[in-house]
């Protein structure tokens, strides 16, 4: 994990959210080129700004650094929903997921 990861991850999450660099910069209260400067490698966000970026995407810093999570917000929603199921429903859900993975 390196600086390139941070830039690429912000870009990946921004594209998933469907917002432009300009809109994201504006939404975060910065000049129009702020996110472009991060994406192009000219700068990195401060820790405060990094936390604001995570909040903007609706994810935690841990979810940000989980490179295997393509859509961390949806993963968290799914886990929260699973925690509310009974043991029997969890077993059925797991069976269905395994069936889907075989396709």
C-alpha positions in Angstrom: 0.0 0.0 0.0 1.4 3.4 -1.0 0.5 6.9 -2.1 -0.6 5.6 -5.5 -3.2 3.4 -3.7 -4.7 6.4 -1.9 -5.1 8.3 -5.2 -6.5 5.3 -7.0 -8.9 4.4 -4.2 -10.3 8.0 -4.0 -10.8 7.9 -7.8 -12.5 4.4 -7.6 -14.9 5.5 -4.8 -15.6 8.8 -6.6 -16.5 7.0 -9.8 -18.7 4.6 -7.9 -20.5 7.5 -6.4 -20.9 9.0 -9.9 -19.5 12.5 -9.1 -16.9 14.5 -11.0 -13.6 15.7 -9.4 -15.0 19.3 -9.5 -18.3 18.3 -7.7 -16.4 16.4 -5.1 -14.0 19.3 -4.5 -16.9 21.7 -4.2 -18.9 19.3 -1.9 -15.8 19.1 0.4 -15.5 22.9 0.4 -12.4 23.2 -1.7 -11.4 24.9 -5.0 -12.4 23.1 -8.1 -9.0 21.5 -8.7 -8.6 20.0 -5.2 -9.5 16.4 -6.0 -7.7 16.6 -9.4 -4.5 17.6 -7.5 -4.9 14.5 -5.4 -5.8 12.2 -8.3 -2.8 13.5 -10.4 -0.3 13.0 -7.5 0.4 16.7 -6.9 -0.8 16.5 -3.3 -2.3 14.2 -0.7 -5.1 15.1 1.7 -4.3 16.0 5.3 -5.6 13.6 7.9 -8.6 15.9 8.6 -9.4 16.0 4.9 -8.9 12.2 4.6 -11.5 11.7 7.3 -13.8 14.2 5.5 -13.3 12.2 2.3 -14.2 9.0 4.1 -17.3 10.6 5.5 -18.2 11.9 2.0 -18.2 8.4 0.7 -20.0 7.1 3.8 -17.2 4.7 4.8 -14.8 4.3 7.6 -11.0 4.6 7.2 -10.7 0.9 7.6 -13.1 0.4 4.7 -11.2 2.9 2.7 -8.0 0.8 3.1 -9.7 -2.5 2.4 -8.7 -2.8 -1.2 -10.7 -6.0 -1.7 -14.0 -4.2 -1.0 -15.3 -2.9 -4.3 -18.3 -1.2 -2.6 -17.6 -0.9 1.1 -20.8 1.0 1.9 -22.9 -1.8 0.5 -20.8 -4.4 2.3 -21.4 -2.6 5.6 -25.1 -2.4 4.9 -25.2 -6.1 4.1 -23.3 -7.0 7.3 -25.6 -4.9 9.4 -28.6 -6.6 7.9 -27.1 -10.1 8.4 -26.6 -9.3 12.1 -30.4 -9.0 12.5 -31.2 -12.4 11.1 -31.9 -15.5 13.1 -29.5 -18.5 13.0 -31.9 -20.3 10.7 -32.1 -17.4 8.3 -28.3 -16.9 8.3 -27.9 -20.6 7.4 -30.4 -20.2 4.5 -28.7 -17.0 3.4 -25.3 -18.7 3.4 -26.7 -21.6 1.4 -28.1 -19.1 -1.2 -24.8 -17.2 -1.5 -22.9 -20.5 -2.0 -25.4 -21.4 -4.7 -25.0 -18.0 -6.4 -21.2 -18.3 -6.4 -21.3 -21.7 -8.2 -22.8 -19.9 -11.3 
